[in-house]
């Protein structure tokens, strides 16, 4: 799947949905740095893309980049609330709690 998406990207078919798909595929393969790159680009291309915000926050939590995860998830939550995307909102709240807890533990 990732290879096919990368071919589309190389062919100039760049868009937020493609970047989300690549980010998701990279995350599934455990390539979290590449996932972060593609998901960051997805939210840059479409700032209203709640699924991309959610997955980017999750990737950052998994990378233990908790401060950045907190910032991304807080931004994503605002967008999810504005759009009425309750599922994304609930999932982002879970990842946000993890990030905040990790930051609190690091401060102790």
BALO-228905 format. One line per 4 residues: number of its first residue (from 1); their letters; for each residue x negated, y, z negated of N, C-alpha, C. Coordinates in pm, whole numbers. Atoms other than C-alpha are relative to their C-alpha. Layout:
// BALO-228905
NUM) a) X:Y:Z:X:Y:Z:X:Y:Z  ...
// end
This chain:
// BALO-228905
1) xxxx) -82:-119:0:0:0:0:-87:127:0  86:-119:11:-271:247:-99:-70:28:132  74:-17:-125:-463:186:222:88:64:107  -92:-57:-98:-159:262:435:29:146:-26
5) xxxx) -25:-140:37:-89:582:245:-122:87:29  123:-75:-29:-452:689:277:-16:25:149  5:-20:-146:-427:639:654:92:114:41  -92:-110:-30:-125:870:664:-62:134:-39
9) xxxx) 65:-122:46:-317:1129:463:-111:41:96  110:-28:-94:-618:1101:695:53:49:135  -60:-41:-127:-383:1149:991:66:138:-10  -54:-135:15:-274:1485:849:145:6:-44
13) xxxx) -141:5:43:65:1378:710:15:39:-147  6:-35:142:-5:1545:375:129:68:-47  -115:-63:64:298:1624:156:11:-53:-143  -11:36:142:408:1595:-206:41:-145:-20
17) xxxx) -45:139:14:586:1261:-157:-114:-97:28  116:85:-31:278:1107:4:-100:2:-115  94:-10:112:57:1238:-276:53:-73:-123  -58:74:112:299:1098:-535:-19:-150:21
21) xxxx) 17:141:-30:292:760:-363:-144:-45:-18  142:31:18:-87:765:-354:-38:0:-147  29:-4:143:-105:868:-718:53:-122:-72  -61:119:61:130:588:-816:-78:-126:35
25) xxxx) 77:117:-44:-65:333:-611:-136:-4:-70  131:-6:67:-397:449:-758:13:-38:-147  -21:34:140:-257:428:-1109:22:-150:-16  -25:144:4:-133:77:-1039:-127:-82:14
29) xxxx) 129:68:-18:-486:-18:-937:-99:34:-111  89:-38:109:-634:142:-1248:-97:112:35  86:-110:-43:-801:424:-1054:64:131:-46  -71:-113:61:-681:697:-1289:-52:135:47
33) xxxx) 55:-128:-49:-916:970:-1163:61:35:135  -61:-25:-131:-786:933:-807:149:29:-17  -141:-25:26:-430:916:-942:20:144:-46  -10:-138:49:-484:1243:-1127:-15:100:114
37) xxxx) 24:-90:-113:-618:1409:-814:124:10:90  -116:1:-90:-323:1304:-597:125:59:-67  -119:-51:70:-58:1382:-859:-12:149:-26  21:-145:16:-210:1724:-928:35:71:130
41) xxxx) -31:-58:-131:-184:1795:-557:150:-5:26  -145:12:-21:177:1670:-552:76:111:-72  -71:-105:73:288:1915:-823:-38:139:52  40:-126:-63:91:2192:-653:84:24:126
45) xxxx) -76:-11:-124:271:2122:-325:150:18:-25  -142:-9:34:614:2085:-488:13:13:-151  -5:-21:145:631:2241:-835:130:-47:-66  -128:46:56:989:2111:-880:8:-153:-4
49) xxxx) 3:147:-13:888:1742:-838:-20:-63:-138  9:46:139:969:1609:-1185:-69:-135:-15  64:131:9:857:1253:-1115:-152:12:5  145:-21:-10:512:1381:-1021:-55:59:-129
53) xxxx) 43:-56:129:487:1590:-1340:-8:-111:-104  -7:108:99:589:1287:-1546:-118:-96:17  107:96:-24:340:1052:-1382:-137:63:-24  126:-69:27:61:1310:-1398:-26:7:-150
57) xxxx) 14:-2:145:123:1351:-1771:-40:-136:-55  31:137:44:115:975:-1816:-145:-36:31  139:28:-40:-213:946:-1625:-97:72:-93  88:-77:88:-369:1220:-1837:-4:-59:-141
61) xxxx) -1:69:130:-258:1045:-2158:-88:-124:8  80:122:-15:-412:722:-2028:-149:31:13  140:-43:-10:-733:913:-1950:-50:62:-131  28:-60:130:-722:1044:-2309:-37:148:12
65) xxxx) 15:-145:-17:-718:1402:-2182:127:64:-58  -125:-30:69:-458:1489:-2441:40:148:7  -34:-143:-7:-480:1869:-2433:62:34:135  -53:-24:-134:-429:1880:-2059:133:-72:19
69) xxxx) -126:75:-9:-158:1613:-2084:113:78:-66  -100:-78:73:27:1824:-2339:48:118:85  -35:-116:-83:17:2130:-2112:83:-41:121  -71:48:-118:130:1936:-1805:140:-48:-37
73) xxxx) -130:53:40:410:1758:-1989:94:110:-47  -85:-113:41:536:2082:-2142:55:72:123  -47:-63:-125:554:2236:-1794:103:-89:69  -92:94:-64:720:1925:-1655:134:-8:-71
77) xxxx) -125:3:77:977:1922:-1935:90:118:35  -78:-119:-37:1087:2276:-1848:69:-24:135  -55:25:-133:1136:2176:-1485:108:-107:-5  -100:107:12:1319:1854:-1576:129:54:-63
81) xxxx) -118:-58:66:1552:2049:-1807:75:92:95  -63:-91:-97:1618:2313:-1539:77:-77:106  -62:79:-105:1706:2040:-1290:100:-102:-53  -91:98:59:1907:1828:-1533:-47:-143:17
85) xxxx) 58:134:-17:1672:1531:-1484:-25:-60:-138  6:49:138:1746:1364:-1816:-98:-116:-17  90:115:11:1551:1043:-1745:-145:46:-5  138:-51:0:1230:1229:-1658:-28:76:-129
89) xxxx) 15:-75:125:1286:1454:-1959:-29:-94:-117  20:96:110:1314:1156:-2196:-139:-64:7  130:65:-15:1006:986:-2054:-114:97:-30  105:-98:27:800:1305:-2066:-11:29:-149
93) xxxx) 3:-23:145:899:1356:-2430:-79:-110:-70  75:111:59:758:1011:-2512:-151:22:18  143:-22:-27:423:1088:-2345:-51:124:-72  39:-121:72:418:1435:-2500:-25:-30:-147
97) xxxx) 19:39:141:458:1285:-2848:-132:-73:-18  128:71:8:163:1054:-2779:-117:97:8  109:-98:-16:-53:1344:-2665:-15:85:-125  4:-84:120:39:1561:-2964:-54:-79:-118
101) xxxx) 49:85:109:-21:1272:-3205:-152:-19:10  144:18:-20:-365:1209:-3054:-76:128:-31  65:-128:30:-452:1579:-3075:-2:26:-150  -6:-17:146:-339:1590:-3439:-102:-89:-70
105) xxxx) 96:93:61:-550:1284:-3523:-143:47:24  134:-49:-31:-852:1437:-3352:-36:121:-86  23:-120:81:-810:1753:-3559:-26:-33:-146  16:39:142:-817:1561:-3889:-144:-32:-33
// end
